[in-house]
């Protein structure tokens, strides 16, 4: 059957359809050119080389950065207002918080009924338990350069003696071997953290704690492990281990005694922290969050003789 020609040109495409196709092509071309110009303008503005939209974006970015800086400053100021009662709510306008009152009638009645001290010593007993414990630190002997840490504490102690006097200075605990225990006699941990006069020594202590050179531990917490007399072959179960100060002390003694045994047996110059102890410690805590704190603390000792569990 012969092909039938429609009205229009010789191509066989109807004239109305050809006109519609041309109109579509023109619309598409205009739209593409418009989008290309807008994209170029956005790119120019984003690169900082011109364009009102780019300038608006730069202005918004600057405003966003300013808001973030203001938010950080306000958060820092709010934190100081909440936690720093010694300096008050604002710098220069000191309004210190009222001191804490350590009174509890039920507590006092309970211990009076226990008759743990004679009646004439009761006031002395209550005054003693209301006194904050002095701040103290313990040097980890299994850490590299532990003797340098002891020398650093001696230097800081000498500077404090010259500036603040003997009572305010850092002193070694006479009953801790190798001068690994140090304590401020009249400075509690709250004052050590907040008082600007201890800013320099606080920075040194934080650096040493970060690298595992020392641990902030109360002197009364060092005594149980010291009396335990840990040996490298001992297998120890610590049932309520978090936050881990006594656990790290046990690990430190395990590791240190193992290294000393290795040095004595092989007559070598082995470095502290490299001897494998034959004993171990299993540290447990019932709370999962406290167990995480325990694990983080024990990582500073870097000893393989540790297993951590979370169980009741």
VEXDREN-2710 file (C-alpha; in Angstrom, 1 decimal):
% VEXDREN-2710
k/r/px/py/pz
1/UNK/0.0/0.0/0.0
2/UNK/1.5/3.3/-1.0
3/UNK/2.5/5.7/1.8
4/UNK/0.1/8.6/2.2
5/UNK/1.6/12.1/2.5
6/UNK/0.2/14.5/5.0
7/UNK/-0.1/18.2/4.6
8/UNK/3.2/20.0/5.4
9/UNK/6.8/19.5/4.1
10/UNK/8.1/16.6/2.2
11/UNK/9.4/14.9/5.4
12/UNK/6.1/13.4/6.2
13/UNK/5.8/15.2/9.6
14/UNK/2.6/17.1/10.1
15/UNK/3.0/20.9/10.4
16/UNK/1.3/21.2/13.8
17/UNK/3.6/18.6/15.3
18/UNK/6.7/20.2/13.8
19/UNK/5.8/23.6/15.3
20/UNK/5.2/22.0/18.7
21/UNK/8.7/20.3/18.6
22/UNK/10.4/23.6/17.8
23/UNK/8.6/25.3/20.7
24/UNK/9.7/22.5/23.0
25/UNK/13.4/22.9/21.9
26/UNK/13.3/26.6/22.4
27/UNK/11.8/26.2/25.9
28/UNK/14.4/23.6/26.9
29/UNK/17.3/25.7/25.6
30/UNK/16.1/28.8/27.6
31/UNK/15.7/26.7/30.7
32/UNK/19.2/25.2/30.4
33/UNK/20.7/28.6/29.9
34/UNK/18.9/29.9/33.0
35/UNK/20.0/27.0/35.1
36/UNK/23.6/27.3/33.9
37/UNK/23.7/31.0/34.8
38/UNK/22.3/30.3/38.2
39/UNK/24.8/27.5/38.8
40/UNK/27.7/29.8/37.7
41/UNK/26.4/32.4/40.1
42/UNK/26.2/30.0/42.9
43/UNK/29.7/28.7/42.2
44/UNK/31.1/32.2/42.0
45/UNK/29.5/33.1/45.3
46/UNK/30.6/29.9/47.1
47/UNK/34.2/30.4/46.0
48/UNK/34.2/33.9/47.3
49/UNK/34.9/35.6/43.9
50/UNK/31.6/37.5/43.6
51/UNK/27.9/37.2/43.4
52/UNK/25.2/38.5/45.8
53/UNK/24.1/35.0/46.7
54/UNK/27.7/34.1/47.7
55/UNK/27.9/37.2/49.8
56/UNK/24.7/36.2/51.6
57/UNK/26.1/32.8/52.2
58/UNK/29.3/34.1/53.6
59/UNK/27.3/36.4/55.9
60/UNK/25.2/33.4/57.1
61/UNK/28.3/31.4/57.8
62/UNK/29.9/34.2/59.8
63/UNK/26.7/34.6/61.8
64/UNK/26.6/30.9/62.4
65/UNK/30.2/30.9/63.6
66/UNK/29.5/33.8/65.9
67/UNK/26.5/32.0/67.4
68/UNK/28.6/28.9/68.0
69/UNK/31.3/30.9/69.7
70/UNK/28.8/32.7/71.9
71/UNK/27.2/29.4/72.8
72/UNK/30.5/28.0/73.9
73/UNK/31.4/31.0/75.9
74/UNK/28.0/31.0/77.6
75/UNK/28.4/27.2/78.3
76/UNK/31.8/27.7/79.8
77/UNK/30.6/30.6/82.0
78/UNK/27.5/28.6/83.1
79/UNK/29.8/25.7/84.0
80/UNK/32.0/27.9/86.1
81/UNK/28.9/29.3/87.8
82/UNK/27.6/25.9/88.6
83/UNK/30.8/24.1/89.7
84/UNK/33.1/26.8/90.9
85/UNK/31.8/28.0/94.2
86/UNK/35.1/29.6/95.3
87/UNK/35.0/32.2/92.5
88/UNK/31.3/32.9/92.5
89/UNK/29.0/33.5/89.6
90/UNK/31.1/35.8/87.6
91/UNK/34.7/36.9/87.4
92/UNK/35.2/40.2/89.1
93/UNK/31.8/40.0/90.9
94/UNK/32.5/37.3/93.4
95/UNK/29.5/35.9/95.1
96/UNK/30.7/32.5/96.6
97/UNK/28.2/29.8/97.3
98/UNK/27.4/28.9/100.9
99/UNK/29.7/26.1/102.2
100/UNK/28.4/22.6/102.5
101/UNK/26.9/21.7/105.9
102/UNK/27.9/18.2/106.9
103/UNK/25.1/17.3/109.3
104/UNK/22.8/14.3/109.4
105/UNK/20.9/13.6/112.5
106/UNK/20.0/10.0/111.6
107/UNK/23.7/9.3/110.8
108/UNK/24.9/10.7/114.1
109/UNK/22.2/8.7/116.1
110/UNK/23.2/5.5/114.3
111/UNK/26.9/5.8/115.1
112/UNK/26.2/6.9/118.7
113/UNK/24.2/3.7/119.1
114/UNK/27.2/1.7/117.8
115/UNK/29.4/3.1/120.6
116/UNK/32.4/3.1/118.4
117/UNK/34.1/5.7/120.5
118/UNK/33.9/7.0/124.1
119/UNK/31.4/9.8/124.7
120/UNK/34.2/12.3/125.5
121/UNK/35.7/11.7/122.1
122/UNK/32.5/12.1/120.1
123/UNK/33.0/15.7/119.1
124/UNK/36.5/15.0/118.0
125/UNK/35.2/12.0/116.0
126/UNK/32.6/14.1/114.2
127/UNK/35.0/16.8/113.5
128/UNK/37.4/14.3/111.9
129/UNK/34.9/12.7/109.6
130/UNK/33.6/16.1/108.4
131/UNK/37.1/17.1/107.3
132/UNK/37.9/16.6/103.6
133/UNK/40.6/14.0/102.8
134/UNK/43.9/15.5/101.6
135/UNK/44.7/15.2/97.9
136/UNK/47.3/12.6/97.1
137/UNK/48.8/10.8/94.1
138/UNK/50.6/7.5/93.5
139/UNK/53.4/7.0/91.0
140/UNK/53.1/3.9/88.8
141/UNK/56.5/2.1/89.0
142/UNK/55.6/-0.2/86.0
143/UNK/55.4/2.9/83.8
144/UNK/58.5/3.9/81.8
145/UNK/60.5/6.8/83.3
146/UNK/58.8/6.4/86.7
147/UNK/61.9/7.8/88.4
148/UNK/61.6/10.9/86.3
149/UNK/58.1/11.3/87.6
150/UNK/59.3/11.1/91.2
151/UNK/62.0/13.7/90.4
152/UNK/59.3/15.9/88.9
153/UNK/57.2/15.7/92.1
154/UNK/60.3/16.5/94.2
155/UNK/60.9/19.7/92.1
156/UNK/57.3/20.7/92.4
157/UNK/57.4/20.1/96.1
158/UNK/60.5/22.3/96.5
159/UNK/58.9/25.2/94.6
160/UNK/55.7/24.9/96.7
161/UNK/57.8/25.0/99.9
162/UNK/59.4/28.3/98.8
163/UNK/56.0/29.8/97.7
164/UNK/53.4/28.4/100.1
165/UNK/55.2/27.0/103.1
166/UNK/55.6/23.4/104.4
167/UNK/52.0/22.8/105.3
168/UNK/50.8/23.7/101.8
169/UNK/53.4/21.8/99.8
170/UNK/53.4/18.3/98.3
171/UNK/55.1/15.8/100.7
172/UNK/56.1/12.1/100.2
173/UNK/54.3/9.5/102.2
174/UNK/56.9/8.0/104.5
175/UNK/55.2/4.6/104.6
176/UNK/55.1/4.2/100.8
177/UNK/58.2/2.5/99.4
178/UNK/60.4/4.2/96.8
179/UNK/58.7/7.6/97.3
180/UNK/55.8/6.6/95.1
181/UNK/53.1/8.1/97.3
182/UNK/52.7/11.9/97.6
183/UNK/50.2/14.0/99.5
184/UNK/49.2/17.6/100.3
185/UNK/48.6/17.8/104.1
186/UNK/46.1/20.6/104.1
187/UNK/44.8/20.7/100.5
188/UNK/41.8/18.7/99.4
189/UNK/41.1/17.6/95.9
190/UNK/38.4/20.2/95.4
191/UNK/40.8/23.0/96.2
192/UNK/43.5/21.4/94.0
193/UNK/41.1/21.4/91.1
194/UNK/39.7/24.9/91.6
195/UNK/42.4/27.0/93.1
196/UNK/44.4/28.9/90.5
197/UNK/47.5/28.9/92.6
198/UNK/47.8/25.2/91.8
199/UNK/47.4/25.7/88.1
200/UNK/51.0/24.9/87.2
201/UNK/51.3/21.7/89.2
202/UNK/47.8/20.6/88.1
203/UNK/48.9/20.8/84.5
204/UNK/51.9/18.5/85.3
205/UNK/49.7/16.1/87.1
206/UNK/47.2/15.9/84.3
207/UNK/49.9/15.2/81.8
208/UNK/51.4/12.4/83.9
209/UNK/48.0/10.9/84.6
210/UNK/47.3/10.9/80.8
211/UNK/50.4/9.0/80.0
212/UNK/50.0/6.6/82.9
213/UNK/52.9/7.9/85.0
214/UNK/50.7/8.4/88.1
215/UNK/47.2/7.9/89.5
216/UNK/45.2/10.2/91.7
217/UNK/44.5/8.0/94.7
218/UNK/43.7/8.7/98.3
219/UNK/46.3/7.6/100.8
220/UNK/43.7/5.5/102.7
221/UNK/43.0/3.6/99.5
222/UNK/46.7/2.7/99.1
223/UNK/46.9/0.9/102.4
224/UNK/44.9/-2.3/101.6
225/UNK/47.0/-3.1/98.6
226/UNK/50.2/-2.3/100.5
227/UNK/49.2/-4.7/103.3
228/UNK/48.2/-7.4/100.8
229/UNK/51.9/-7.6/99.7
230/UNK/51.2/-8.6/96.1
231/UNK/53.6/-11.0/94.5
232/UNK/53.9/-11.8/90.8
233/UNK/52.4/-15.2/91.2
234/UNK/49.3/-14.1/93.1
235/UNK/45.8/-14.5/91.6
236/UNK/43.6/-11.8/93.0
237/UNK/39.8/-11.2/92.7
238/UNK/38.7/-7.6/93.1
239/UNK/34.9/-7.8/93.5
240/UNK/34.0/-4.1/93.7
241/UNK/36.8/-2.6/91.6
242/UNK/35.5/0.6/90.1
243/UNK/36.8/3.3/89.7
244/UNK/40.1/1.3/89.6
245/UNK/42.7/3.0/91.8
246/UNK/43.3/-0.1/93.9
247/UNK/43.1/-2.3/90.9
248/UNK/45.8/-0.3/89.0
249/UNK/47.9/-0.4/92.2
250/UNK/47.6/-4.2/92.2
251/UNK/48.5/-4.4/88.5
252/UNK/51.4/-2.0/89.1
253/UNK/52.8/-4.3/91.9
254/UNK/52.3/-7.4/89.8
255/UNK/54.1/-6.0/86.9
256/UNK/56.9/-4.4/89.0
257/UNK/57.7/-7.6/91.0
258/UNK/57.7/-9.6/87.8
259/UNK/60.2/-7.3/86.2
260/UNK/62.4/-7.3/89.3
261/UNK/62.3/-11.2/89.4
262/UNK/63.3/-11.2/85.7
263/UNK/66.2/-8.8/86.4
264/UNK/67.4/-10.8/89.3
265/UNK/67.1/-14.2/87.6
266/UNK/68.7/-13.2/84.2
267/UNK/71.0/-10.5/85.7
268/UNK/69.9/-8.2/82.9
269/UNK/68.8/-4.7/82.5
270/UNK/65.2/-5.2/81.6
271/UNK/63.0/-2.2/81.4
272/UNK/60.1/-1.7/83.9
273/UNK/56.8/-2.8/82.4
274/UNK/58.1/-5.5/80.1
275/UNK/58.2/-8.5/82.4
276/UNK/55.2/-10.9/82.1
277/UNK/53.7/-11.6/85.6
278/UNK/52.5/-15.2/86.2
279/UNK/49.7/-14.0/88.4
280/UNK/46.6/-11.9/87.4
281/UNK/43.8/-9.9/88.8
282/UNK/40.1/-10.2/87.9
283/UNK/38.3/-6.9/88.4
284/UNK/34.5/-6.9/88.7
285/UNK/31.8/-4.3/89.2
286/UNK/28.1/-4.7/89.2
287/UNK/27.4/-1.4/87.2
288/UNK/28.1/-1.3/83.5
289/UNK/29.0/2.4/83.4
290/UNK/31.4/2.0/86.3
291/UNK/32.9/-1.0/84.6
292/UNK/33.7/1.2/81.6
293/UNK/35.4/3.7/84.0
294/UNK/37.4/0.8/85.4
295/UNK/38.5/-0.4/82.0
296/UNK/39.6/3.1/81.0
297/UNK/41.6/3.4/84.2
298/UNK/43.3/0.0/83.8
299/UNK/44.4/0.7/80.3
300/UNK/47.0/3.2/81.6
301/UNK/48.9/0.3/83.2
302/UNK/49.1/-1.6/79.9
303/UNK/49.4/-5.0/81.6
304/UNK/48.2/-8.3/80.2
305/UNK/47.4/-9.7/83.7
306/UNK/43.9/-8.2/83.9
307/UNK/40.4/-9.4/83.2
308/UNK/37.4/-7.2/83.7
309/UNK/33.9/-8.4/84.3
310/UNK/30.5/-6.9/85.0
311/UNK/28.4/-9.2/87.2
312/UNK/26.6/-9.3/90.6
END
